[in-house]
Each structure stands twice: as C-alpha cells, then as structure tokens.
Amino acid sequence: MTKITTFDGAGFWKNAFAHQRGKLLKMVKVPDEQIKILANKKYAELPAPLRYEIETSGINKKDLV
C-alpha cells in the first residue's frame, strides 16, 4: 500500500508571505475575490475543507517558491 504524503500547510502558512499564500490558494482553485481575504488569516481560521484540500493536493513546497 502506498503511503499518502501530505503538504505541511500550517508550517508553510506560518513562514510564507502573502503573495506565496495567494499562489497556494490559486493552486487549489480558490476564487480571486476570496484570496485577498483568506491570505491574511491564520491557517487555523481557514475553513476545514480548504485546509484539507491544501494538505492533500499533492503540492510541493518547491512549486510555491
């Protein structure tokens, strides 16, 4: 059975600038009008389905830098 890898969303969010957060949100297909609002929130304040999508999307940190 293959191990599922997850993205460390909380760790990335804590150390990322707003434009990096916005790029991550675009990659998980968040509407543009929501990106400005969500990029300035703490990771724990994001909706649970969005956090789940970020963590299981298969995105690598290299894709965001």
C-alpha positions in Angstrom: 0.0 0.0 0.0 1.3 3.4 -0.9 1.9 6.0 1.8 -0.1 9.2 1.2 2.1 12.3 1.5 0.6 15.5 2.8 1.6 19.1 2.5 2.6 20.8 5.7 0.0 23.6 5.3 0.4 25.1 8.7 4.2 25.2 8.6 4.2 26.8 5.2 1.4 29.3 6.1 3.3 30.4 9.2 6.5 31.2 7.3 5.0 32.4 4.0 4.5 35.9 2.7 1.0 36.9 1.5 1.9 36.5 -2.2 3.1 33.0 -1.5 -0.1 32.2 0.3 -2.0 33.6 -2.6 -0.2 31.4 -5.0 -1.0 28.4 -2.9 -4.7 29.4 -2.8 -4.7 29.8 -6.6 -3.3 26.3 -7.0 -6.2 24.8 -5.1 -8.7 26.9 -7.2 -9.9 29.5 -4.7 -11.8 32.3 -6.4 -9.8 35.5 -6.8 -12.1 37.6 -4.6 -11.6 35.2 -1.7 -7.8 35.0 -2.0 -7.3 38.5 -0.6 -9.4 37.7 2.4 -8.0 34.3 3.1 -4.3 35.1 2.6 -4.3 37.4 5.6 -6.0 34.9 8.0 -4.2 32.4 10.3 -4.1 28.9 8.9 -6.4 27.6 11.7 -9.0 30.2 10.7 -9.3 28.8 7.2 -12.4 26.6 6.5 -11.7 22.9 7.3 -12.5 21.7 3.7 -9.9 24.2 2.3 -7.2 23.1 4.8 -7.9 19.5 3.8 -7.7 20.4 0.1 -4.3 22.2 0.7 -2.9 19.3 2.7 -4.0 16.6 0.2 -3.5 18.4 -3.1 0.0 16.9 -3.8 1.6 20.4 -4.0 5.3 20.6 -3.1 6.9 23.5 -1.4 9.2 23.8 -4.4 6.1 24.6 -6.6 5.4 27.7 -4.4 8.9 29.3 -4.1 
